[in-house]
């Protein structure tokens, strides 16, 4: 439960950035910012849906797919990529996604897992 909430928060954060970037772009890079916003909407929405439905059902593929979040935010942090200039949100999202993935990891790979790999 805690894991899916942490991952859902990350998804909502990406989704919120996507809404802002797609609707209120900076004039200098308006088309690029709108495109980034739309891409972020998709990433946030898919991640949120995966965290809320199959991840909560303990489907192993969902656990594996959501490793995209800590990788994504780590690349943003190391590369100094946007959004923002303070990068605090990136560290928070890295921690949230790692907590969300590592806390329930045992449940995804236990022999009693009903939805494990077959």
HUUR-V453282 format. One record per residue. N is the residue number from 0. RES is the residue in three letters. PHI is phi as a letter, one per 40 degrees, with the letter a starting at -180 (* if undefined). Layout:
<<N | RES | PHI> <N | RES | PHI>>
This chain:
<<0 | UNK | *> <1 | UNK | c> <2 | UNK | c> <3 | UNK | c> <4 | UNK | c> <5 | UNK | d> <6 | UNK | c> <7 | UNK | c> <8 | UNK | c> <9 | UNK | c> <10 | UNK | c> <11 | UNK | c> <12 | UNK | c> <13 | UNK | c> <14 | UNK | c> <15 | UNK | c> <16 | UNK | d> <17 | UNK | c> <18 | UNK | c> <19 | UNK | c> <20 | UNK | c> <21 | UNK | c> <22 | UNK | b> <23 | UNK | b> <24 | UNK | c> <25 | UNK | c> <26 | UNK | d> <27 | UNK | c> <28 | UNK | b> <29 | UNK | d> <30 | UNK | c> <31 | UNK | c> <32 | UNK | c> <33 | UNK | c> <34 | UNK | c> <35 | UNK | c> <36 | UNK | c> <37 | UNK | c> <38 | UNK | c> <39 | UNK | c> <40 | UNK | d> <41 | UNK | c> <42 | UNK | c> <43 | UNK | c> <44 | UNK | c> <45 | UNK | c> <46 | UNK | c> <47 | UNK | c> <48 | UNK | c> <49 | UNK | c> <50 | UNK | c> <51 | UNK | c> <52 | UNK | b> <53 | UNK | c> <54 | UNK | c> <55 | UNK | c> <56 | UNK | c> <57 | UNK | g> <58 | UNK | c> <59 | UNK | d> <60 | UNK | c> <61 | UNK | c> <62 | UNK | c> <63 | UNK | c> <64 | UNK | c> <65 | UNK | c> <66 | UNK | c> <67 | UNK | d> <68 | UNK | c> <69 | UNK | c> <70 | UNK | c> <71 | UNK | d> <72 | UNK | c> <73 | UNK | c> <74 | UNK | c> <75 | UNK | c> <76 | UNK | c> <77 | UNK | c> <78 | UNK | c> <79 | UNK | g> <80 | UNK | c> <81 | UNK | c> <82 | UNK | c> <83 | UNK | g> <84 | UNK | b> <85 | UNK | c> <86 | UNK | g> <87 | UNK | c> <88 | UNK | c> <89 | UNK | c> <90 | UNK | c> <91 | UNK | c> <92 | UNK | c> <93 | UNK | c> <94 | UNK | c> <95 | UNK | d> <96 | UNK | c> <97 | UNK | c> <98 | UNK | c> <99 | UNK | c> <100 | UNK | c> <101 | UNK | c> <102 | UNK | d> <103 | UNK | c> <104 | UNK | d> <105 | UNK | c> <106 | UNK | c> <107 | UNK | c> <108 | UNK | b> <109 | UNK | c> <110 | UNK | c> <111 | UNK | c> <112 | UNK | c> <113 | UNK | c> <114 | UNK | b> <115 | UNK | c> <116 | UNK | c> <117 | UNK | b>>
